[in-house]
Amino acid sequence: MRLKAFFVFAIACLCTLMLPAWGQATTKIGVITSLTGSLAAFGEAHKNGYAIALDEINAKGGVLGKKVELDFYDDQSKPDQAVQGVSKLIDQDQVPILLGSYSSESTKAIVGSVTQRETPLIIPTATADNVMDSKSPWIFRICAGATDYAKATIAFLKANGAPKKMAIVYENTNFGQSNMKAMTAAAREAGIELVAVESYEAKSPDYKAVLQRVKQANPDVIYFCSYLLDATTLMRQAREVDLNPKYYTSAGTGFAAAEFPTEKGAGKNADFTFSVSQWLPDAKWAGSKEFDAEYFKRFNSHPAYHAIQAYSALRVAAAAINNAKSLDPAKIRDAIKNINLTSTPFGPIKFENGQNQHPVLITQVQKEQYRVVFPPDAAEAKPIIPAPAWSKR
C-alpha cells in the first residue's frame, strides 16, 4: 500500500510540473530585456513600465480571472542570450506570449526562434526596419520604425529652414545601420546632399577623429544614430572639437533617453539637440500625464518613451488574452491582429501587417528639458534654430 501511495504521489507531482501555462494559478507572460550589460538603463525603463501596467491589470482582475505574473529573462544586452531566453521562456516555462527585447540586434535575433515556436511576440522598442522583414504572422511591433524616424525628421527640416547638406554618424550595429539607411534614402529623396556618412564602434572612449571628419565636411545638419553612452560622449567631444552645425538631430534612443539632458548623461551639452520621440508626458493622449505622475511617484524620475512602450506592450498582451478567451498562442495572435485600442497613453494602437501605426514627434532639449516642437498640432514650444555656437553658450 505504501508503494502504491508513493507512486500516486510521484505521478501527481510530475503532472503538476508538466502543467501548461493555462493550468497554473497565475498567468505567466514572458519578457526578454536587458537588465544587465551596456543597455541596462533601457532594460530598467522597460521593467519599470511593465511594473505599472502589471499592477493596473491585476487590480482589474488580471486575465481570464487569474493574476498576471511576469517571467523575466535578462539578455545581458547580447543577441545570443536573447535567443536563449526564447528557449527558456517558451520551451521550459511554457509562456503563451513574449514581449521584447530592447535592442534591434537582440530583437532581430529572436524573430526566427519565436516564429518557429509559433508564439506571438510583441516588440516594444526595437526600431530597425529589418526586425519586421520576415513578415511573420507571429510578430507585432508597438513602436514606430527607422523609416518613420527619418521621414519625420525630414518633414521637420523642410518646415524649419530646409538645410541643404547633411552628415550621418551611426553606430555600427543593426540599429545604427538601419537608421543610417533609412535616413540616406529619405535625405536623397528630399534633395539633401549627404556630405559625410561615418560609422563608429559602440562604447569607444574617443570619437574625435569621426567628428573632425564631419567638421571638415561642413554639414548644415548632423543625424546621429546612437545609444546613451555614445550620445553623451559624442556631444561632449563635439564641443571639444568645436563642431557647430545649425541642427543636431538624431534617431532617438540615446538622444531621447531620460538621462540624456541630465548630469547622468550629456547635461548642458544636450541643449539644442533635436530627437525623434515616440512619446512625452505632455503628449496629447489620454493618460500620458497620469503615467508620468505614477512613474515619478514610484521611481523618482520622469520616463522617456521606452517605459511607456513596455507598458503598452503588456496592456496589449493582456487585452489580447482576454479577447481571445484563451491562452492558446494562435488564438492570442489572432486577437492581437484584431486589437483596436482607440485611446491609450501611447496613442491609438492598431496593427497593420504586424506594425502599429504610431505617430512620431520631434523634440528639442531646451534648458535641459525635452520640449515637443513638431508637428505643429502637437508642439508645445518653438524650435531654436540654429543651435548656438559652443563659444556662445
Backbone hydrogen bonds, N-H to C=O, Kabsch-Sander energy under -0.5 kcal/mol:
donor,donor_aa,acceptor,acceptor_aa,energy
5,A,1,M,-2.6
6,F,2,R,-2.3
7,F,3,L,-2.2
8,V,4,K,-2.2
9,F,5,A,-2.4
10,A,6,F,-2.8
11,I,7,F,-2.5
12,A,8,V,-2.1
13,C,9,F,-2.3
14,L,10,A,-2.3
15,C,11,I,-2.5
16,T,12,A,-2.0
17,L,13,C,-2.2
18,M,14,L,-1.7
19,L,16,T,-1.1
21,A,94,Q,-0.6
23,G,20,P,-2.2
24,Q,21,A,-1.4
27,T,67,K,-2.9
28,K,26,T,-0.6
29,I,69,E,-2.3
30,G,97,I,-2.0
31,V,71,D,-2.5
32,I,99,L,-2.7
33,T,31,V,-0.5
33,T,73,Y,-1.8
35,L,33,T,-1.0
40,A,37,G,-1.6
42,F,39,L,-0.9
43,G,34,S,-0.6
43,G,39,L,-1.9
44,E,40,A,-2.5
45,A,41,A,-1.5
46,H,42,F,-2.4
47,K,43,G,-2.7
48,N,44,E,-2.4
49,G,45,A,-2.4
50,Y,46,H,-2.9
51,A,47,K,-2.0
52,I,48,N,-1.7
53,A,49,G,-2.0
54,L,50,Y,-3.0
55,D,51,A,-2.0
56,E,52,I,-1.9
57,I,53,A,-2.8
58,N,54,L,-2.7
59,A,55,D,-1.9
60,K,56,E,-0.9
60,K,57,I,-0.7
61,G,58,N,-1.5
62,G,57,I,-2.4
63,V,66,K,-2.5
66,K,63,V,-2.3
69,E,27,T,-2.9
71,D,29,I,-2.6
72,F,70,L,-0.8
73,Y,31,V,-2.4
75,D,33,T,-2.7
75,D,73,Y,-0.7
78,K,75,D,-2.3
82,A,78,K,-1.7
83,V,79,P,-1.9
84,Q,80,D,-1.6
85,G,81,Q,-1.7
86,V,82,A,-1.4
87,S,83,V,-1.4
88,K,84,Q,-2.4
89,L,85,G,-2.8
90,I,86,V,-2.6
91,D,86,V,-0.6
91,D,87,S,-1.3
92,Q,87,S,-1.2
92,Q,88,K,-0.7
93,D,88,K,-2.2
95,V,89,L,-2.2
98,L,120,P,-2.5
99,L,30,G,-1.8
100,G,122,I,-2.1
101,S,32,I,-0.6
107,T,103,S,-2.2
108,K,104,S,-2.7
109,A,105,E,-1.6
110,I,106,S,-1.1
110,I,107,T,-0.6
111,V,107,T,-1.0
111,V,108,K,-0.5
112,G,108,K,-0.5
114,V,110,I,-2.6
115,T,111,V,-2.4
116,Q,112,G,-2.5
117,R,113,S,-1.4
118,E,115,T,-1.5
119,T,114,V,-1.6
121,L,138,W,-2.9
122,I,98,L,-2.3
123,I,121,L,-0.6
123,I,140,F,-3.7
125,T,101,S,-0.7
131,V,128,A,-1.6
132,M,129,D,-1.8
133,D,130,N,-0.9
135,K,132,M,-1.4
139,I,136,S,-1.4
140,F,121,L,-2.4
141,R,354,G,-3.1
142,I,123,I,-3.0
143,C,123,I,-0.7
146,A,127,T,-2.4
149,Y,145,G,-2.0
150,A,146,A,-2.5
151,K,147,T,-2.5
152,A,148,D,-2.3
153,T,149,Y,-2.3
154,I,150,A,-2.5
155,A,151,K,-2.3
156,F,152,A,-2.1
157,L,153,T,-2.5
158,K,154,I,-2.7
159,A,155,A,-1.6
160,N,156,F,-0.7
160,N,157,L,-0.9
162,A,157,L,-2.8
166,M,193,E,-3.2
167,A,221,V,-2.3
168,I,196,A,-2.4
169,V,223,Y,-2.3
170,Y,198,E,-2.6
171,E,225,C,-2.3
172,N,200,Y,-2.6
173,T,171,E,-2.3
177,Q,173,T,-3.2
178,S,174,N,-2.3
179,N,175,F,-2.1
180,M,176,G,-2.5
181,K,177,Q,-2.6
182,A,178,S,-2.2
183,M,179,N,-2.3
184,T,180,M,-2.6
185,A,181,K,-2.1
186,A,182,A,-2.1
187,A,183,M,-3.1
188,R,184,T,-2.0
189,E,185,A,-2.1
190,A,186,A,-1.5
191,G,188,R,-1.2
192,I,187,A,-2.8
193,E,164,K,-2.8
193,E,191,G,-0.5
195,V,166,M,-2.4
195,V,193,E,-0.9
196,A,166,M,-0.9
198,E,168,I,-3.1
200,Y,170,Y,-1.6
204,S,201,E,-1.0
211,L,207,Y,-2.5
212,Q,208,K,-2.5
213,R,209,A,-1.8
214,V,210,V,-1.9
215,K,211,L,-2.4
216,Q,212,Q,-2.1
217,A,213,R,-1.3
218,N,214,V,-0.9
218,N,215,K,-0.8
220,D,165,K,-1.5
221,V,165,K,-1.7
222,I,247,Y,-2.1
223,Y,167,A,-2.6
224,F,222,I,-0.6
224,F,249,T,-2.3
225,C,169,V,-2.2
231,A,227,Y,-2.8
232,T,228,L,-2.4
233,T,229,L,-1.9
234,L,230,D,-3.3
235,M,231,A,-2.0
236,R,232,T,-1.8
237,Q,233,T,-2.7
238,A,234,L,-1.9
239,R,235,M,-1.5
240,E,236,R,-1.6
241,V,237,Q,-2.1
242,D,239,R,-0.9
243,L,238,A,-2.7
244,N,242,D,-0.6
246,K,220,D,-1.4
247,Y,220,D,-1.8
248,Y,272,F,-0.5
249,T,222,I,-3.3
249,T,247,Y,-0.7
251,A,224,F,-2.7
254,G,226,S,-2.2
255,F,226,S,-0.5
255,F,252,G,-1.9
256,A,253,T,-1.4
257,A,253,T,-0.6
257,A,254,G,-0.8
260,F,257,A,-1.1
262,T,259,E,-1.8
265,G,259,E,-0.6
265,G,262,T,-1.6
266,A,260,F,-2.1
267,G,260,F,-1.0
267,G,262,T,-1.7
269,N,266,A,-1.8
270,A,267,G,-1.9
271,D,268,K,-1.2
272,F,365,V,-3.5
273,T,270,A,-1.9
274,F,248,Y,-3.7
275,S,363,T,-2.2
276,V,250,S,-1.2
277,S,361,L,-2.6
283,A,280,L,-2.3
285,W,283,A,-1.9
288,S,285,W,-2.2
291,F,287,G,-2.4
292,D,288,S,-2.1
293,A,289,K,-2.4
294,E,290,E,-2.4
295,Y,291,F,-2.6
296,F,292,D,-2.6
297,K,293,A,-2.3
298,R,294,E,-2.0
299,F,295,Y,-3.0
300,N,296,F,-2.2
307,A,304,A,-0.9
308,I,304,A,-0.8
309,Q,305,Y,-1.9
310,A,306,H,-1.7
311,Y,307,A,-2.4
312,S,308,I,-2.5
313,A,309,Q,-2.3
314,L,310,A,-2.2
315,R,311,Y,-2.0
316,V,312,S,-2.5
317,A,313,A,-2.2
318,A,314,L,-2.4
319,A,315,R,-2.3
320,A,316,V,-2.7
321,I,317,A,-2.3
322,N,318,A,-2.3
323,N,319,A,-2.6
324,A,320,A,-2.5
325,K,321,I,-1.3
326,S,321,I,-1.1
332,I,328,D,-2.2
333,R,329,P,-2.6
334,D,330,A,-2.1
335,A,331,K,-1.8
336,I,332,I,-2.3
337,K,333,R,-2.1
338,N,334,D,-1.1
339,I,336,I,-1.4
341,L,349,I,-2.5
342,T,340,N,-0.8
347,G,344,T,-2.1
349,I,341,L,-2.8
351,F,339,I,-0.6
352,E,355,Q,-2.4
355,Q,352,E,-1.7
356,N,141,R,-2.7
356,N,354,G,-0.5
357,Q,350,K,-1.5
358,H,356,N,-1.6
361,L,277,S,-3.2
362,I,374,F,-3.0
363,T,275,S,-3.1
364,Q,371,R,-2.3
365,V,273,T,-2.2
366,Q,364,Q,-0.7
366,Q,369,Q,-3.2
369,Q,366,Q,-0.8
371,R,364,Q,-2.0
373,V,362,I,-2.8
374,F,362,I,-1.4
378,A,375,P,-2.0
379,A,375,P,-1.2
380,E,372,V,-2.7
381,A,372,V,-1.6
385,I,383,P,-0.7
387,A,246,K,-2.1
392,K,389,A,-2.0
393,R,390,W,-1.4
